[in-house]
Amino acid sequence: MRVLLVEDDDRVAGAISSSLGRQGYVVERACTGAQALAAAPVDLVLLDLGLPDVEGIELCQRLRERDSVPMIMVTARGQDVDKVKGLRAGADDYLVKPFALAELLARVQAVLRRSATWRRRDESGSIILDDVVIDLAGRSVTVGDQPVNLTRKEFDILAMLASDPGVVFPRDRIMVHVWDAPTEGASRTLDVHVAMLRSKLGRPGLVETVRSVGYRLRPQHS
């Protein structure tokens, strides 16, 4: 796995590169946005927002326009508004400095796993969980060969959870993905939408609540 680390701080870059290198990742470093844009294709981008030549959000957008490479923002900007901007710009995850290297490694593994899952399922056109079939391209769902009429947001929630069955998706991450805002009002709305989703699917155990964290998809046979 090749990782592009876009970071102008030598100390931070050294620590991250050493940690990833011990796990078998090949790390290439870019100190500026220009170097990042000129870099060879990689499997993952770790992107700092405080670069000397270009705003990190703009760089994220330009990288995202070029391809769908998985991307994690690694930055000292920890305000909710910064997280929302980063995720809207195309980042797959957002990690605030300072952080434990073990957490960074876990985030890297999770994003790469989700990315591979999405690519594999996009090729087949659907995700199959027991008798629930989620057609990503057609944005349709069937349960036991019977169509289920979901709203746009209900489908977005289900598709996000189905991208990595068994993995817990935090509430704020779902809210940013579906509503573009991790607000308290959206949090209450999320609960209502999940309740409606469960009712329409007729599989109450499929969407599981993880108390104080978020939701995950659990196939009925597990």
N, C-alpha and C positions, 0 to 999 in steps of 0.2 A: 504494500500500500504506500502510495506517494502522497505526502502532505505538504501543502504550501503554507508556510508560516509567514504572515505579513505582520511584522512587528519591528519597530525602530529602536526599541530598548534592548541593548545587548545582553543585559543581565537576565531579563525576562525571556528573551529568545533562547539564551543558552540553557536555562533550566527546562524550558518546554522541549527543546530539541533533544536534550539528553534523556528526558523521561520517555518521550516517544520512541527514540532510538533504541532504548533498552527493551521496548515492546515489539521491535522488529519493523517499525515504520521508517521509511526513508523521508527525511525532512529536508525540504528546500526552503531557504529563507529569502524573503523580499523585504527590504527596508523602506521602500516607498511604493506608492500606488503605481507609478510607471513600471517599476520592476515587476510588480504583481501582474500587470496587464501583459507584460512581455514574457512571462514564465510559460514553460511547457505545460501541457495538460496534466492534471493530478487527480487523485481520488477524493481529496478533501481539502478545504481551505480553512485555516484559522486566521481570522481577520481582526486586527486591532483598529479602533476607530480614530485614534489620535496620530495620524500620519503627517509627515512634514509637507507633502506636496498636494494632497487631495483629501477631502473629507471622506471618512470611512463609509458613510451611508451612500455617498455617490459612487464610491468604488464598488461597494456591494451590488448596487443596481447595475453597474456596467458589467461586472462579472456575471451576474445573473442573466443579463440579456444575451450574453455570449453562449452560455451553456447551463446545464442543470446540476453542476457539481455541488455536492453537499457543502454547507458552509456554517461555521460556528463563529459568532462574534465573541472576541475575548477582550474586554475593555473595562476601564475603571468607571465608566458611566453607568450608574446603577439605578437611576430614576425610572419609574414606570414609563414615562414618555419616551425615554431613550430606547427602552426595550421594545416598545410598540413600533417605533420608527425602524429599528433594526429588523424586526420580524416582517414588517410590511415591505421593507426593501428587498427581502428575499432570503434572509438568514434562516437556517433550519433550527438554530438554537442560539442562546445568548448566555454567556458566562461572565460574571462580574469579578474583577480583580479586587482584592487578593483572593485566591482560591487554592484549594489543595490540588496537587498534581493528580492525585488519585481520582478526584472528581472530574478533572479534565479528561483523563483517560476513559472514564465511564461514559462521559458525554460523547466522546469521539466514537467509541464502540457502538453506542446507541444510535447515533446519527447515521453511521455507515450501515448498520443493520437495517434501519428503516428505509434508507435510500435503496438498498438492494432489494428489499421487499416490494417497494413500489414499482421498480423497474420490472421485476419479474411478473408482477400482477398486471401491469399495464400491457404487457405483451399478450397475456391470455384474455384481457378485457374484463376480467371479473375476479372477485374474491369469494371463495366458497368456505363457509363455516357451518358444518353440519348441513342442514337443509336451507340455510340462508345464503342466497347468492346476491352479491353486490356488484352490479355492472358499473364500473367507474366511468367508462366512456359514455354510456347512455344515461347515467345518473338515475338508475332504477334499481329496485330491490324486489326480490321474490322470496317468499317463505313457503316451502313445500310446494313449489311451482305456482303459487298464488301471488299475484302482484300486490305490493304494499305501497300505498300512496303516502309518501313522505314529503314534508315541506323542504325547501332548499336548505335551511339550517339544520333540520333533523338529519338530512342526508349527509351534510358536511361533518356533523358530529360523528355519525356512524362510520363514514369513510376514514376519518382521522383515526378513530380507535381501531379500525380494522387494518390499518397500515402496519400495526405491530401487535397482534393479539397477545394478551397476557401481560403486556407492559402498561404500567400506570401512566396516564397522561394527566399532569397537574391541571387543576381548574383554570388557573390564569393562562396557561398555554392554550387550552381549548378556547377560552374566551377571546384571546387575541386572534386565533386562527379563524374563528367563526364570526365574531362581532367586532374585531379590530380594537377592542378596549377591555383591559382587565379591571372593570369597575364592579362595585358591589351590586349595582342594579343588574348588570349583565350576569353576575353570578347567580342571582335569583332566577333570572330568565333561563340560564343553563339548566337548573334543576327542573324547571317546568318542561323544557324541551326533552330532557332525558326521560322524564316520566311519560310523556306522550310517545316517545320513540319506543320505550318498552311496551306500552300498551298496544301500539300498532303492530309491532313485530310478533307479539304473542309469545315471546321468549323472555320472561322476566329475569332469568338468570344470566342472559347473554351480556347485558351491560351491567357491570358490577361497580358498586360504589366502594371506594377506598377512603374510609373516614378521614377527614381533615386534609386529604391530599387531592383526590380527583376521581377519575373513572378509568376502567379498563374493560376490554372485551374478553369474555371467557367462553369459549365454545362449550356446548352443553355436555360433551363427553368428558371434559376435564374436571 
